[in-house]
Amino acid sequence: MIRNDALDRLPVRHAVPELLTALEERGTAVLAAPPGTGKTTLVPLALAGLIGDGPRRRVLVAEPRRMAVRAAARRMAWLLGQEVGGAVGFSVRGERRTGPATRVEVVTTGVLLQRLQRDPELPGVDVVLLDECHERQLDADTAMAFLVDVRATVRPDLCLIAASATGDTGAWADLLTVLDSTGPAPVVRATGEGHGCRVLFAAPPPGVRPAHGTRVDPALLRHVAATVRLALERHEGDLLCFLPGTGEIARTAGMLADLDAEVLQLHGRAPAAVQDAVLKGRGPGDARRVVLTTSVAESSLTVPGVRIVVDSGLAREPRTDHARGLGSLATVPVSAAVATQRAGRAGREGFGTVYRCWSEIDDARQARFPSPEIRVANLTAFALRAACWGDPEAAGLALLDSPPAGAMAAARSVLTAIGAVGEDGRVSERGVRMSRIGVHPRLARALLDGAPEVGARRAAEVVALLSEEPPRVYGDDLAAAWRAARRGGDGYGARWKSEARRLERSAAEADLGSGTGAGTGAGTGAGAARGASGGAGRADDAVAGLVTALAFPERVARAREGSGFLMVSGTGAALAEGSALREASWLAVAVADRTAQNATARVRLAAVVDEDVARAAAGHLLSSGEEVRWEDGDVVARSVSRLGAVELAVRPLREDADPGLVRAALLDGLGREGLGLLRWSREASELRQRLGFLHRVLGAPWPDVADGPLLDRAEEWLEPELSRARRRADLGRLDAGQALGRLLPWATGEAARLDELAPERIEVPSGSRIRVDYGGEQPVLAVKLQEMFGLAETPRVAGVPVLVHLLSPAGRPAAVTADLASFWRSGYPSVRAELRGRYPKHPWPEDPGAAEPTRHTSARLRRG
């Protein structure tokens, strides 16, 4: 019997007529309904005609999480007075509960994507409701893009609804019709916010450090636990506490162990029995409950009895290092939209209270919405879906945010390496098969290529381990974790067995066990590994290593001298202290993360392999040849066999190294250490200064001889000496002056004017030829004062007056001038007065302009 009393209490019921009208007129709409108004449970029933007077339709409801799928299906079935599997059913990966009478089916967005890619027309489906669009999960964004395309091309009769509690309704309204140009979709707004709630701010004490990576300050967790205690004392009802991850949930639970209440831990990996207990509620006489949860309880779930929410203000988001193929999680402050969603959990069944563990000032600084996953996630699976959809660049998809070019390029590189797409980006037959397995393309590759070698069942079991990381208590040895999962006894083990059976069926359907499943590209590596490791009869440890290496060939790693490992990708890797894998020579790393501050990745899960398996799995990275480079201040030449960044064998080369490689290494050394590696005689340095002066004053064709330009043209002016050099010492014997002469403008004939325009020496009135210093901004002529008597006009080079340093008889500067005539008139008298008493043997005439220039003393002049 339909529970009309419960349905009547849901505020969204008032918006249903307008929504049905919008679908009748336009076939699409945006439903904006605040948390707790019933959009996830009442609206699908009305759309299907199971309540009210609307037409009977088959409705597909897509939710972002498996827990939300089950909870929504159970709630709708309860409202109808039925069991799940009747008029309301659900499907998640590996589990489906539907029947012939099912009119509303709740699915994960991942399941919806699989159905769309198998048959885009979605036969038998009349309405698709994409719930919680505001969360901006990648699968949901992709499903929306595909559905918009389907409506615009093959199923204009398919009704499409984007449902959101806090999202940007205008953007969704435009997106729904972007391909048919019919104008924005109607926006239907539901009023009311359930029973409402009061928001209180409980800022943490001073000194609490911001979250960093996955680390959360224990002081914040202590504050959250204290807030939970305070809230329980002040208010009635059960309490829902949001924390960023399972680690924080476990630590906070430990701080609340003495609480006079039942403390439950709710997250995606919690056993189904725990999830069911939380969502069922407590019975009469049961103790109050404190539910510590991650973001899984933000939306589409009603936790019965909850009147209080304590929000830590933190969430976990993925981060991807596309260059290294490594992912990590970052702990970030929640957005305003997420905070609103969390607060809505308190007012689902009655007026509630929300404690936000941050200040009002920080509340005003919150981002409006969470980061779209498409901006930060690994896009390999997305790129394969787009390629299967016929749009490898994803340029024509209706997306609110375009995928970053760098992330797409990294994704296509992976897909090409595993044979999922061709060089043109178009999907291969092998890629289509990968997309239908329902796991990440890397894992699909491991199943496709591993099953013929080790059997479909064993390959499926390892891939199931890789698709959902085992609990940390299982340890970091994948083979040991495999044995622990087989023993079962926990929620993870049950899920793992179910997924392994599903993957084994996928392998059997493709007849992979017969050996026909090996595909193109990296598929040949498995065959080589079979020969190296003994085929299907190998031990579990070897199977785990092979399948992991096939999934992540660039993460195959060899032990380094000292400690740690080096992946073939070039990233260092470190195991935890006490790991049983520390003595291994080679590892296939299944799970690793690297924060932006660390050069070394942390290994979370790995399997032991040998070199033969490493070579086979990462065979596309195997190379050998000469390596000549500048290292530690000299040329190092070696013959090297390597697997990516890992050196397998090294042999020094002597005189038989490739001359071109040696030359390139020498040029690299010059670039690193500078022109000081060459021999710069006095003449060479002076020639460089003269050329620098002419370039500065006259420009072309006189060359720029600054360090940068000379290094850029090193091959031009250092040949042929550079080709004869083999090591650093040879550079030190190379005459830089002779080589520099090659840069003179010989072709224009200007080179012949070098001595005219920038002479090495200038003849002064005494007859001496004095060297000109071109090292500064202005040429300098340093000459004894008496040698310049009688010269009124300052000497010039290339039209530029030299700066005359007039020296005392002792060779010390007495005056500096660029205007001799002016100096003789006004500067000389004071110099004469100061110096003639100090140097009485030298001439100091009153009229230097009429005096005879000399480089000798007065006595010598008289004798002469």
Buried (B, 14 or more C-beta within 10 A) or exposed (E): EEEEEBBEBBBBBEBBBBBBEBBEEBBBBBBBBBBBBBBBBBBBBBBBBBBBEBEEBBBBBBBBBBBBBBBBBBBBBBBBEBBBBBBBBBBBBBBEBBEEEBBBBBBBBBBBBBBBBEEBEBEEBBBBBBBBBBBBBBBBBBBBBBBBBBBBEEBEEBBBBBBBBBBBBEBBBBBBBBBBEEEBBBBBEBEBBBBBBEBBBBBBEEEBEEBEBBEBBEBBBBBBBBBBBBBBEEBEBBBBBBBBBBBBBEBBBEBBEEBEBBBBBBBBBBBBEBBBBBBEBBEEEEEBBBBBBBBBBBBBBBBEBBBBBBBBBBBBBBBBBBEBBBBBBBBBBBBBBBBBBBBBBBBBBBEBBBBBBBBEEBBEEBEEBBBBBBBBBBBBBBBBBBBBBEBBBBEEBBBBEEBBEEBBEBBBBBBBBBBBBBEEBEBBEBBBBBBBBBBBBBBBBBBBBBBBBBBBBBBBBBBBBBBBBBBEEBBBBBBBBBBBBEEEEBBBBBBBBBBBBBBBEBBBEBEBBEEEBBBBBBBBBBBBBBEBBEEBEBEBBBBBBBBBBBBBBBBBBBBEEEEBBBBBBEBBBBBEEEBEBBEBEBBBBBBBBBBEEEEBBBBBBBBBBBBBBBBBBBBBBBEEEBBBBBEEEEBBBBBBBBBBBBBBEEEEBEEEBBEEBBBBBBBBBBEEEEBEBBBBEEEBBBBBBBBBBBBBBBEEBBBBBEEEEBBEBBEEBBEEBBBEBBBBEBBEEBBBBBBBBEBBBEEEEBBEBBEEBBBBEBEBBBEBEBBBBBBEEBBBBBBBBBBBBBBBEBBEBBEBBBBBBBBBBEEEEBBEBBBBEEBBEEBBEEBBEEBEEEBEEBBBBEEBBEBEBBBBBBEEEEEE
